[in-house]
Amino acid sequence: MLEKLVQAAIITFLLHLIAGINPNTKIQTRVVAPSPEEIPASLVSFLRSLH
């Protein structure tokens, strides 16, 4: 079972490596912050209570 797990890890690593080398791969580098209207009030109050 450990052998199959190691094989799966190696295959996954190689696939990620190939995807990273592929020039056709588009990586989105721009991060858009959510507007204040999109943040739930409960989350905002929770974060404020941490300070």
N, C-alpha and C positions, 0 to 999 in steps of 0.2 A: 504494500500500500504506500509506503514511504517512497518507493521508486517511482510510482505513478505520479505522486505529488511533486517530486523533483522534476520529472519530465514535463508536467503541466506548467510548472514555474518557469522552466527554461524556454518552453515554446511561447509562453506569454511574454517573457522578456524579449525574445527575438522578434515577435510581432510588433511590440512597442518600438523596438529599435528600428525596424523596417519602416514603420509608420512615421517615425521621426526623421528619417533620412529622405523619405519620399518628397520631392519638390512640389507635388500637387497637393500636399496636405495643407489645408488652410487652418491657421491657428488664430483665434480671435484674441487679440491682446488688449482691446479696449474694454474697460469695465465701466458700466453705467451704475451710478449709485441710485437707489430708489428715492423717489420724491417723498417728502414728509407725509403726503396723503396716503401713500402705500404702506406705511409702517403702522401696524395696529397700535391703538392707544394703550392696550394692556402691556405690550412689549416696551413701549416708551416709558411707562410708569415703572415697570420692573427695572429697567436699566437705570432710571433716575434713583431708585431706592438703593442701588448698589453703592452710590457715592456717599 
